Amino acid sequence: MSELFAVESKSGEISSDEEEALSECSEPEPEDEDLMSPRVRASRGMPVVSKSFCDCLKRGREKFCRCGEENTKFEWVWDDDTKSAASCIKDDSREVMFHIDYSCGTAAVRGTMPMKNDQYFWEIKMTTPVYGTDMMIGVCTGDLDLDHCRHVFCSMIGLDSNSWGISYTGQIQHKQLKESYSSKFGQGAIIGVHLDMWHGTLSFYKNRKPLGIAYQGLQGRTLYPIVSSTAARSGMKVISNSSFPTSLQFMCCQIMRKVIPPHLDVLEEVGLPPGLRDFLENNVRWLLQPCPPQSAIPKDKPVKRQQEDSDSEEGPSTSAKRLKTS
């Protein structure tokens, strides 16, 4: 598909050139808005409708929502020195707004922390309507040029070998290869990211429910958090982040999560001293919470795994490929 140089307006509309290009490469879509794909909703200026982390959006309180934002200490923020030109950082450098007036391409910003040897976990809240060609979350190397798509509407994270990302459509991408991974996500959703540099894996969470490993083979790199958007007046906010060495304690937590049935809460099932329980609650709660069953990923082969996602709007989920990064 040729590069698109249309303009996504502040109202969420996409130009007739891009809508025509979208229609040429897709089957006719139903008129029922609930049945439309995210791509067609974007072409018609409609934001994605999906389950939020809380009820603030339904109650019309999204501008005042602070749900899930319990953290007060942050190891990294968005990097004002490396952001693309159409990105604006605010709120103590934790929130980024893209294309303040109108959009004519793709903008991105990365985090200040280089991630190399440890365990890293962070969460991104979608603070505005989610629409447009793409809005993405992921990781990248320091070699990625954040301005190289400034005049092109595209799924920027994962276009080359220097980035790995997840789209709001539920697809993951690396080296331009897109694979189905989860259901779509919209305004009010919280997307968690776990980068395990000991095992070289990248996993995502949606509204604090695990989606499984998306990529492996990331050892030996230095990576940064990154988000990107083509949508005018779109925003994302980092609401938590932490890092810690890969320790025997953390590995024991991983083993407990594997041994205890996944639908059970580890902290509720294991008798722990109050001090240790509080420590785990504050630092690795995201790992020990109830989650759907997950299969092991072979080291050298792409795999398919049945993925449960209870809030999918498209019915029962299907098997999705998980890729080993070359």
Secondary structure, DSSP 8 states (H G I E B T S, - for coil): -------B-TTS---HHHHHHHHHTS----S-GGGS-HHHHHHTT-------SSSTTTTT-GGG--TT------S--B-TTT--TTEEEETTTTEEEE-SS-BSS-EEEEBS--B-SSEEEEEEEE-S---SS-EEEEEEETT--TTTTTTS-S--TTSSTTEEEEETTSEEEETTEEEE-S----TT-EEEEEEETTTTEEEEEETTEEEEEEEE--TT--EEEEEEE-STTEEEEEEEEEEE---HHHHHHHHHHHHS-TTS-HHHHS---HHHHHHHHHHSHHHHS---------SSS-EEEE---TT-SSSS--EEEEEE--
